[in-house]
């Protein structure tokens, strides 16, 4: 039986709050989780990923930046974090050269910025997280994926429905 998908929306009023939301998700994340991030430039994807990394106990000695030119950065923590940025990806075949399938089906947590560019390559149980720019500080962060998993990831956050 296929699990029901759910959509949960959370409002963020600042970059610090976006980071904190990422931290909560990282605290609740585990091996095998794949997070597919989308949203316009400056919407908060990298802030969120920085928080998620800290939630995975990746130390402050690691600066979390988008791997725009290298396509993937790896960070050691409670779970290894594989941080992809596919913005500059020219063709989906480049993912094969990186061993993308091994990343998303192996151990560790995967975060993919600009995931809409590779939607066909994402695993069916990926959690999609869309960042909608509301104004200079405010964002709506929308989580979509398997109901049980999404609820576990956001259970410690206050939601405004």
Residue pairs with C-beta under 8 A, 6 or more apart in sequence:
3 146
3 147
3 148
4 146
4 147
5 144
5 145
5 146
5 147
6 143
6 144
6 145
6 146
6 147
6 150
6 151
7 142
7 143
7 144
8 142
8 143
8 144
8 150
8 151
8 154
8 159
9 140
9 141
9 142
9 143
9 159
9 160
9 161
10 21
10 140
10 141
10 142
10 143
10 154
10 157
10 159
10 160
11 138
11 139
11 140
11 141
11 160
12 18
12 21
12 44
12 138
12 139
12 140
12 141
13 137
13 138
14 137
15 44
15 47
15 137
18 44
18 47
18 48
18 51
18 131
18 139
18 141
19 47
19 48
19 50
19 51
19 54
20 51
21 48
21 51
21 141
21 157
22 47
22 48
22 49
22 50
22 51
22 52
22 53
22 54
22 55
23 51
23 52
23 54
23 55
24 51
24 55
24 153
24 154
24 156
24 157
25 35
25 48
25 51
25 52
25 55
25 153
25 154
26 51
26 52
26 53
26 54
26 55
26 56
26 109
27 55
27 56
27 156
28 55
28 152
28 153
28 154
28 155
28 156
29 35
29 52
29 55
29 56
29 79
29 109
29 153
30 79
30 109
31 79
31 107
31 108
31 109
32 107
32 108
32 109
33 109
33 110
33 127
33 149
33 153
34 104
34 109
34 110
34 112
34 122
34 123
34 125
34 126
34 127
35 52
35 109
35 110
35 111
35 112
35 126
35 127
35 129
36 112
36 115
36 116
36 119
36 122
36 126
36 127
36 128
36 129
37 45
37 48
37 49
37 111
37 112
37 113
37 114
37 115
37 128
37 129
37 130
37 131
38 45
38 114
38 115
38 116
38 128
38 129
38 130
38 131
39 45
39 130
39 131
39 132
39 133
39 139
40 131
40 133
42 133
43 131
43 132
43 133
43 139
44 131
44 139
44 141
45 66
45 113
45 114
45 131
46 64
46 65
46 66
46 113
48 129
48 131
48 141
49 64
49 66
49 83
49 111
49 113
50 64
52 81
52 109
52 111
53 62
53 64
53 75
53 77
53 81
53 83
54 60
56 75
56 77
56 78
56 79
56 81
56 109
57 77
57 78
58 64
58 75
58 76
58 77
58 81
59 77
62 75
64 73
64 75
64 83
65 73
66 83
66 85
66 87
66 113
67 73
67 83
67 84
67 85
68 85
68 87
68 88
69 88
71 84
71 85
71 86
71 88
71 89
71 94
71 98
72 82
72 83
72 84
72 85
72 98
72 103
73 82
73 83
74 80
74 81
74 82
74 83
75 81
75 83
79 107
79 108
79 109
80 107
80 108
80 109
81 108
81 109
81 110
81 111
82 103
82 108
82 109
82 110
82 111
83 111
83 113
84 100
84 103
84 110
84 111
84 112
84 113
85 112
85 113
85 114
86 95
86 112
86 113
86 114
86 115
86 117
86 118
87 113
87 114
87 117
89 95
89 114
89 117
89 118
92 118
92 120
92 121
95 101
95 118
95 121
100 121
103 110
104 110
104 122
104 123
104 126
105 123
112 118
112 122
115 122
115 126
115 128
122 128
125 145
125 146
125 149
126 145
127 143
127 144
127 145
127 146
127 149
127 150
127 153
128 143
128 144
128 145
129 141
129 142
129 143
129 144
130 141
130 142
130 144
131 139
131 140
131 141
131 142
132 139
132 140
132 141
132 142
133 139
134 140
143 150
143 153
143 154
144 150
